[in-house]
């Protein structure tokens, strides 16, 4: 039986007091999972751009690929995820040199509606980009990175894309341009800022990507104290341009804490904390080269995020109290992702849990690697079609508000480890004040039933259930997803499908189908914290 149909039947069986399927067999033998909610106060509040995303700097490995940002399809998909930060950075940013030519420039006043990438150009770029990714993968595996020279065109295309899609652009500067005394050589960045200022391009900045790996990538070692001095120099240089005097500066984009990485973050904050608006770090759960399907469903793997996040938050609080902390780059698996996992339905469990847990723990922004770029953790495939994590992100944007509420499972069993639950106020652009949204995941092969407390059991429920388009474990590695039983796909390059929930009358229980995730909006919860 289709699990969504089963969900529908189950809701109505609850209303009539029944807990059995039509064949007379018990629907559940395991006890319900009970929830304890507090709707009276906001636990914490995240940035409205909490779910943000990146475009990997590898796209500029040949400047012509940047023209993909003029694709109507990509622009439609990106616009639907606003408000958000758009970070342009990654490993390649520290090998990029601005080389102005004064001939290749776009008109900054060009209307967004006039942007057209001819279909045959887009088709050729997509084909060539698929081949280019093989070159980039080989380069990374051999740990040999070629320098990239980019012109005004790259900057123009990025700014046009971000402004037309209502995104806040963050540009990653090269930190591996060093002087003889190993301090940052800021001359190339000054040239870039000067050009952007002349065009009145509003944007924020970063300096360097994962400085803990500079020695491995380029044979250059930069300690945290020196990096903080470099950021202070950049902040001073920004202040010389009226447009960037109060612009955002974020860093140090260090890898997740381990050995020297933790020391680098601490010493960076001691010398550079005043220069930055938020402290950024990167997180991945597993190595993309040797991970497994089981890892993507393992609650213990998901729980490692809390350990690392708390370590970073504690260190930042100690060195720079009150400084916001962001995940400046994150996805499921490092090393470019895990093909057949990071780009399939099962990746959604890691992604949704990271959003729920990150907001609850104290992260203000989470930047997903990557909307477009090399690797297998992208949200859009090589044909520019949305993958399951894109649809999940879009639903999150439309349904989930920035206010985090308190929720915990009362039941304590091994089974409850595979059920992940988070509670927010609902997005007030989609629902009236007082509505709350339950974010949920069932990582097990069996259905699970949760009992709702009286606070919300009298509310109409708007259900958004995401499942693979294939049943059972085989479907976990599908590149397609269904919402309430309907396959999600774009209508055309300018049109996304209607993402409607299915409304159910008040119920004391909710059922989570096997290997599913989604959102239940309690429309009539009248939560004081969300009024």
C-alpha positions in Angstrom: 0.0 0.0 0.0 1.3 3.5 -0.8 2.6 5.0 2.4 0.9 8.3 1.8 -2.4 6.6 1.3 -1.7 4.7 4.5 -1.0 8.0 6.3 -4.3 9.3 5.0 -6.3 6.3 6.2 -4.5 6.4 9.5 -5.5 9.9 10.2 -9.1 9.1 9.8 -8.9 5.9 11.8 -7.6 8.0 14.7 -10.6 10.3 14.4 -12.9 7.4 14.7 -11.0 5.9 17.6 -9.6 3.0 15.6 -5.9 1.9 15.6 -6.2 -1.0 13.1 -5.9 -1.3 9.4 -8.8 -2.7 7.4 -7.4 -6.2 7.5 -8.0 -6.3 11.3 -4.3 -6.5 12.1 -2.9 -4.2 14.8 -1.4 -1.0 13.2 1.2 -0.6 15.9 2.7 -3.0 18.4 5.4 -0.6 19.7 4.4 2.1 22.2 3.9 5.6 20.9 6.6 8.2 21.1 5.3 11.0 23.3 6.3 14.7 22.8 6.8 17.4 25.4 6.4 20.9 23.9 6.7 24.4 25.2 4.9 27.0 23.1 5.1 29.8 25.6 8.6 31.2 24.7 11.1 31.3 21.9 14.2 29.2 22.7 16.3 31.1 20.3 16.0 33.0 17.0 18.1 32.4 13.8 18.8 34.8 11.0 16.0 35.0 8.4 18.6 33.8 5.9 19.4 30.8 8.1 19.3 28.3 5.2 21.8 29.7 2.7 23.9 28.1 0.0 27.1 28.4 -2.0 28.3 28.4 -5.6 31.7 26.7 -5.7 34.6 28.8 -7.0 35.5 25.8 -9.2 32.8 27.2 -11.6 35.3 29.9 -12.5 38.0 27.3 -13.4 37.2 28.5 -16.9 35.4 31.8 -17.0 33.0 30.7 -19.7 31.3 28.4 -17.2 30.2 31.4 -15.2 27.8 32.1 -18.0 25.6 29.3 -16.6 24.5 31.9 -14.0 22.5 33.5 -16.8 20.4 30.3 -17.2 16.8 31.1 -16.6 16.4 27.7 -14.9 19.1 28.3 -12.3 17.8 31.8 -11.6 14.3 30.4 -11.0 15.6 27.8 -8.6 17.9 30.3 -6.7 15.3 33.0 -6.4 12.9 30.5 -4.8 15.4 30.0 -1.9 15.7 33.7 -1.0 16.2 35.4 1.4 19.6 33.8 1.7 23.3 34.4 1.6 25.1 33.3 -1.6 28.8 32.4 -0.8 31.2 32.2 -3.8 34.2 30.4 -2.5 35.8 27.0 -1.7 39.2 25.4 -2.3 39.6 27.2 -5.7 39.2 30.7 -4.2 42.7 30.5 -2.8 44.1 30.0 -6.3 42.1 32.8 -8.0 43.7 36.0 -9.1 41.8 39.1 -10.4 43.2 40.1 -13.8 41.1 43.0 -15.1 40.9 43.3 -18.9 38.5 46.4 -19.1 36.9 44.9 -22.2 34.7 42.1 -20.8 32.1 43.8 -18.7 28.3 43.7 -18.3 26.1 46.7 -17.9 25.3 46.9 -14.2 22.0 48.5 -15.0 21.0 45.6 -17.2 17.4 44.6 -16.3 17.0 41.1 -14.9 14.2 40.3 -17.3 16.5 40.9 -20.3 18.9 38.1 -19.3 18.8 35.3 -21.8 21.2 32.5 -22.3 20.6 31.0 -25.7 19.5 27.3 -25.4 22.3 26.0 -27.6 24.9 27.9 -25.5 23.4 26.5 -22.3 23.4 23.0 -23.7 27.0 23.2 -24.7 28.1 24.7 -21.4 26.3 21.9 -19.5 28.0 19.2 -21.6 31.5 20.8 -21.2 30.9 21.4 -17.5 30.3 17.7 -16.9 33.7 17.0 -18.5 35.4 19.8 -16.6 34.3 18.3 -13.3 36.4 15.2 -14.1 39.4 17.4 -14.6 38.7 19.2 -11.3 38.3 15.9 -9.5 41.6 14.6 -10.7 43.3 17.8 -9.7 41.9 17.5 -6.2 42.9 13.8 -5.9 46.5 14.7 -7.0 46.5 17.7 -4.7 47.7 19.9 -7.5 45.8 23.1 -8.0 46.2 25.3 -11.0 46.0 29.1 -10.6 42.8 30.7 -12.1 42.8 34.2 -13.6 39.4 35.8 -13.6 38.3 39.1 -15.1 35.5 41.7 -14.4 33.1 39.3 -16.2 33.1 36.8 -13.4 32.3 39.5 -10.9 29.7 41.0 -13.1 28.0 37.7 -13.6 28.0 36.9 -9.9 26.6 40.2 -8.9 23.9 40.1 -11.6 22.9 36.6 -10.5 22.8 37.4 -6.8 20.9 40.8 -7.2 18.4 39.4 -9.7 17.7 36.4 -7.4 17.5 38.6 -4.2 20.5 37.0 -2.6 23.2 38.6 -0.4 26.6 37.9 -2.1 29.6 36.9 -0.1 32.8 36.8 -2.2 35.8 34.7 -1.0 39.2 36.3 -1.5 42.5 34.5 -2.0 44.5 34.3 1.2 47.4 32.4 -0.3 48.8 35.5 -1.9 51.6 36.1 0.6 54.5 38.4 1.0 58.1 37.4 1.9 57.3 37.7 5.6 54.2 35.4 5.2 51.7 38.2 5.7 48.8 38.6 3.3 49.5 40.4 0.1 46.4 42.6 -0.2 47.2 44.3 -3.5 45.1 42.0 -5.7 42.1 42.3 -3.3 42.4 46.0 -3.4 42.2 46.0 -7.1 39.0 43.8 -6.9 37.4 46.0 -4.3 38.2 49.1 -6.3 36.4 47.6 -9.3 33.4 46.5 -7.3 33.2 49.9 -5.7 33.3 51.6 -9.0 30.3 49.5 -10.1 28.5 50.1 -6.8 28.3 46.3 -6.2 27.0 45.7 -2.7 28.5 42.5 -1.2 30.3 41.0 1.7 33.7 39.3 1.9 35.6 36.4 3.2 39.4 35.8 3.2 40.6 32.2 2.6 39.0 28.8 2.7 40.0 26.2 5.3 43.3 27.8 6.4 44.1 24.6 8.3 44.7 22.9 5.0 46.9 25.6 3.4 50.0 23.6 4.0 48.6 20.5 2.4 47.2 22.4 -0.6 50.0 24.9 -1.2 52.9 24.2 1.1 52.2 27.4 3.0 51.6 27.4 6.8 49.6 30.3 8.2 48.9 30.3 12.0 45.7 31.7 13.5 47.3 34.8 14.9 48.7 35.8 11.5 45.4 35.1 9.9 43.7 37.4 12.4 46.2 40.1 11.5 45.4 39.6 7.8 41.6 39.9 8.5 42.3 43.1 10.4 44.2 44.5 7.4 41.3 43.6 5.1 38.8 45.3 7.4 40.9 48.4 7.4 41.1 48.3 3.6 37.3 47.9 3.3 36.9 51.0 5.4 38.7 53.0 2.8 35.8 52.4 0.4 32.5 54.1 1.5 30.5 51.2 0.0 32.3 48.6 2.1 32.8 50.5 5.3 30.0 48.7 7.0 29.9 45.6 4.8 30.1 42.1 6.2 33.4 40.3 6.7 33.2 36.6 7.7 35.8 34.0 8.6 38.0 32.2 9.2 36.1 29.3 7.4 38.2 26.8 9.3 37.5 23.0 9.1 35.7 21.3 12.0 37.7 21.2 15.2 40.4 18.7 15.4 44.0 19.1 16.7 45.6 22.2 15.1 42.3 23.3 13.6 40.9 24.1 17.1 44.2 25.9 18.0 44.0 27.9 14.8 40.5 29.1 15.5 41.3 30.1 19.1 44.4 32.1 18.1 42.6 33.7 15.1 39.8 34.9 17.4 42.4 36.5 19.8 43.8 38.7 17.0 41.0 39.0 14.5 37.6 38.6 16.2 36.9 42.4 16.1 37.3 42.4 12.3 34.6 39.9 11.5 30.8 40.0 11.7 30.4 36.3 12.3 32.8 33.4 12.9 32.5 30.7 10.2 33.5 27.1 10.2 32.9 24.0 8.0 31.3 20.7 8.8 30.9 17.4 7.0 29.8 14.1 8.5 31.8 11.6 6.6 34.5 11.0 3.9 32.9 10.8 0.5 35.4 8.2 -0.7 34.6 5.5 1.8 31.2 6.2 3.3 28.1 4.0 3.1 24.3 4.1 3.0 24.3 3.0 6.6 26.3 6.1 7.6 23.7 8.4 6.1 21.0 6.7 8.3 23.1 6.3 11.5 21.9 8.5 14.4 25.3 8.3 16.0 26.8 9.9 12.8 24.2 12.6 12.9 24.9 13.3 16.6 28.6 14.2 15.8 27.3 17.6 14.6 26.3 18.5 18.2 29.7 17.5 19.5 31.6 19.7 17.0 29.1 22.6 17.2 29.2 22.8 20.9 33.0 22.8 20.8 33.1 25.7 18.4 30.4 27.7 20.2 32.3 27.2 23.5 35.5 28.4 22.0 33.9 31.5 20.3 32.1 32.4 23.5 35.3 32.2 25.5 37.3 34.4 23.1 34.6 36.7 21.6 31.4 36.6 23.7 28.2 37.2 21.6 29.9 36.8 18.2 27.5 35.0 15.8 28.6 31.6 14.6 27.8 30.3 11.1 28.4 27.1 9.2 30.1 28.8 6.3 30.2 25.6 4.2 28.6 22.3 4.9 27.1 19.2 3.4 27.0 15.4 3.9 30.4 14.2 2.8 33.7 15.9 2.3 35.9 15.3 -0.7 33.3 16.4 -3.1 30.5 14.3 -1.7 29.6 10.6 -2.1 28.2 9.8 -5.5 24.9 7.9 -5.3 24.4 9.1 -1.7 25.0 12.9 -1.4 23.0 13.5 -4.5 20.1 11.2 -3.7 17.0 11.0 -1.4 18.9 9.6 1.6 21.0 12.8 1.8 17.9 14.6 3.0 18.2 13.0 6.4 21.6 14.5 7.1 20.5 17.9 5.6 17.3 18.3 7.4 18.8 17.1 10.7 21.6 19.6 10.3 19.1 22.4 9.8 17.0 21.4 12.8 19.9 20.6 15.2 22.0 23.6 14.1 19.2 26.1 14.7 18.5 24.6 18.2 22.2 24.5 19.2 22.9 28.1 18.4 24.1 28.5 14.8 22.7 31.6 13.0 23.3 30.7 9.4 24.0 27.4 7.6 25.4 27.5 4.1 24.8 24.4 2.0 27.6 23.3 -0.3 26.6 23.5 -3.1 23.9 24.9 -5.5 26.2 24.7 -8.5 29.8 23.5 -8.6 31.9 20.4 -8.9 31.2 17.3 -6.8 28.2 15.1 -5.8 26.7 17.2 -3.0 25.0 19.7 -5.3 21.3 20.5 -5.1 21.0 20.9 -8.9 22.2 18.1 -11.3 24.3 18.5 -14.4 21.1 19.1 -16.5 20.1 21.9 -14.0 17.2 19.8 -12.6 16.5 20.0 -8.9 17.7 17.0 -6.8 15.8 15.9 -3.6 17.8 18.2 -1.3 16.7 21.2 -3.3 13.0 20.4 -2.9 13.6 19.8 0.9 15.3 23.2 1.1 12.5 24.9 -0.7 9.9 23.4 1.6 12.0 24.4 4.6 12.1 28.0 3.3 8.4 28.2 2.8 7.2 26.5 6.0 9.8 27.1 8.8 10.1 30.4 10.6 13.3 31.7 12.5 11.9 31.1 16.0 13.1 27.8 17.6 10.8 26.3 20.2 11.5 23.7 22.9 10.6 20.1 22.1 11.8 16.8 23.5 10.8 13.1 23.2 9.5 11.8 26.5 9.9 8.2 25.4 13.4 6.8 25.9 14.0 3.8 23.6 16.4 2.6 21.0 13.6 3.2 18.5 13.4 6.9 19.3 17.0 7.5 18.2 15.9 6.9 14.6 13.1 9.6 15.0 14.5 13.1 14.8 12.1 16.0 15.7 12.4 19.8 15.9 9.9 22.5 16.5 9.7 26.1 15.1 7.1 28.8 14.6 5.7 28.5 11.2 6.8 30.9 8.5 4.4 33.9 8.8 4.6 34.5 5.1 2.7 31.2 4.7 0.7 30.8 7.9 -1.0 33.1 10.4 0.6 34.0 13.7 0.4 31.2 16.3 1.0 28.4 13.9 3.9 26.0 14.6 5.7 23.5 12.4 7.0 20.1 13.5 10.1 19.1 11.5 10.5 15.3 11.5 12.5 12.3 10.2 11.9 8.6 10.4 15.3 6.9 9.6 13.9 3.4 10.2 12.3 0.8 7.9 9.2 0.7 10.1 6.5 3.3 10.5 6.4 5.2 13.8 3.5 6.8 15.6 3.9 9.9 17.8 1.4 11.1 20.4 0.7 14.8 20.4 0.1 16.7 23.6 -3.2 18.5 24.2 -1.4 21.8 23.3 -1.5 21.0 19.6 -3.8 17.9 19.2 -6.8 20.1 18.6 -5.2 21.8 15.6 -5.8 21.2 12.0 -2.6 19.7 10.4 -1.1 20.7 7.1 1.0 17.7 6.2 4.1 17.7 3.9 5.5 14.2 3.6 8.6 13.6 1.5 9.4 10.1 0.3 11.4 8.5 -2.4 9.6 7.7 -5.6 10.6 4.0 -5.1 9.6 1.9 -2.1 11.9 0.4 0.5 15.7 0.7 0.9 16.3 0.8 -2.9 14.5 4.1 -3.1 16.9 5.7 -0.7 19.4 6.2 -3.5 16.8 7.6 -5.9 17.4 11.1 -7.4 13.7 11.8 -7.4 11.3 12.6 -4.5 7.6 12.7 -4.0 5.6 15.2 -1.9 2.4 13.7 -0.5 2.6 11.0 -3.2 3.2 13.4 -6.1 6.6 13.4 -8.0 8.3 16.8 -7.8 9.6 18.4 -10.9 9.7 21.8 -12.6 6.8 22.8 -14.8 9.2 24.7 -17.1 12.3 26.9 -16.7 10.3 29.7 -15.1 7.8 27.7 -13.1 8.0 25.5 -10.0 5.2 23.1 -9.1 2.6 24.0 -6.4 3.9 22.7 -3.1 0.6 22.2 -1.3 0.2 20.3 1.9 -2.7 17.9 2.7 -4.9 19.1 5.5 -6.1 16.8 8.1 -8.6 17.4 11.0 -7.3 17.4 14.6 -5.7 14.1 15.8 -4.1 12.8 18.9 -1.5 10.9 16.9 0.7 11.4 13.8 2.2 8.6 11.8 5.7 8.8 10.2 6.1 6.4 7.3 9.3 4.4 6.9 12.3 6.2 5.5 10.4 9.5 5.3 10.9 13.1 6.3 8.8 16.2 6.3 6.8 18.9 8.1 3.5 19.0 10.0 2.2 22.5 10.4 -0.2 22.9 13.3 -2.3 25.7 11.9 -4.4 26.4 14.9 -1.8 25.9 17.7 -2.2 29.5 18.9 1.4 29.4 20.3 2.0 32.5 22.4 5.7 32.4 21.3 4.6 32.7 17.6 1.8 35.3 18.0 
